[in-house]
């Protein structure tokens, strides 16, 4: 394994790959800082480069964007009180008051270092765990695969988001888009309505760009804030001895919370960053400072967010299971190259995977080196005139989708899917289930049919392994959770800890 | 106050449109699945129509449940964001103008070429989004388009169509 990693470094440390890693983290940070663009949209907009750059380089860049985006989001949280990414929502709670007190530089510094520490520990965990998970997962068969993917569907619709029915509606829309095209088993056309353009299905680049870039830009345009917030000016980030003393424990606790959440379906970064915040508040000796700018409340969640990204990559690489929107779009990129992430990835694409992992270490280091001195510059990005920003997003979405196959029908599709994305945002349908359904739906169908073929059509063939039975039990528990919770509340004495939170 | 109530009620009703959309989609998927010709090369017990039936069913069920939820007063929470101000009602005029700019881009890209369509898309979007500095916006639109063309042609090896300008440049 260590030799694999060293080989990975050898691949990642070539001039071209280093440049791509640097470009990735810079772009990612800029995107994280810029309002309205998240890492998922950024990777989606860059998917067309998969047609011109070799796979290893593209993934090195995407990984840099992911980590950079997670970091950049904290800058707006701290300076503007508006989180650039959902993962940075919690950071605003303490980070912005710190900036208002004139401690913005320290908030940015503890976020940057926390990000570095969390990412490093998370990536080390990834190195240690990924081969083990892959070894285990290599033996799972079609029934297990179906079960895990169904778990991903159910978890992403039920655990995240505020409304289950809207989550399922989004999932169903995504599955429908995934159905369009040739049936992979019999070669029959489904939902193509005789159109030649639809026979190959809708390119996943078009779907991702439509949902994330066009849909988002249209929705923001409809509700554009006319009076932009004013960022608090800030100098170079630095920490004094007391800040470090208060930060290092939260930095180290972050990965413990963040990594596992990042790796499970529907985990992502939102829940663990919140948990980290609550934990740091509990453990802090200066609880009175919380809400008014406690540095622990920035250090912990930032480290957590970064580690959760590593956890997400672990699940994506070893199981082919996307737990966040960025991972879903990266999975789409793998499919563009005809590479199937999953247990076999470590055998078949050993060089690519280890170069990608090595580049995570490099990217994190670059992030720390670049971001501490560049922070004031990043803050200036916040002043970009909004018409240019959102016009630019639409422009690049259009160019990217057209470049896929130089087919104007793709642009029509892009607009239609963008309008669906607009509708989803307007009416509170979460976007994540849809994109995961588009990407995973076809493989679930394939595996489902394979499993039933093996069992001769007997539905028992779906539950003939212990693993799949366990997963279905988890699915049942998630589905029945509101019912269980109600029963528990009914029978147990309400002993609510009023100090919670 | 009364206007807010009114918009609130209208917004509640418009969400039924989503349920309608899901229902129409569901019917479409099911009808399409039913009209699939019998599979000759069917492989295994499940044909190409089974999963569409499941998906169509899911669409119909969610459509029904969503409609019930909306009628009971449930509301989907509009997505918030850094540049989003939900305290004022959405301006659909902006969206229409943007969609128009995008449609113009679709019509123009194969006929007039990317340099024209890209400029129209960028400039039109900037106009739709409220900028009125026509000259500066136009110059930026041209610059962005030309730079993008060069980037795609020379760095990524993807030539975008030049239309009638092909050969001139």
Interface residues (C-beta under 8 A of the other chain):
Chain A: X35 X36 X48 X49 X51 X52 X53 X76 X80 X82 X83 X84 X162 X163 X165 X166 X168 X169 X171 X172 X173 X175 X176 X179 X183 X185 X186 X187 X188 X190 X191 X214 X216 X217 X218 X219 X220 X221 X222 X223 X224 X225 X226 X228 X385 X386 X387 X388 X390 X391 X392 X394 X395 X396 X398 X399 X402 X403 X406 X408 X411 X412 X415 X419 X422 X423 X425 X426 X427 X428 X429 X445 X448 X449 X450 X452 X453 X456 X457
Chain B: X14 X15 X18 X21 X22 X25 X26 X28 X29 X32 X33 X36 X37 X39 X40 X41 X42 X43 X44 X45 X46 X47 X48 X51 X52 X55 X58 X59 X61 X62 X63 X65 X66 X69 X74 X75 X76 X77 X78 X79 X81 X82 X83 X84 X85 X86 X88 X90 X91 X92 X94 X95 X98 X99 X101 X102 X103 X105 X106 X109 X110 X114 X118 X121 X122 X125 X126 X128 X129 X130 X131 X137 X140 X144 X145 X148 X152 X155 X156 X157 X158 X160 X161
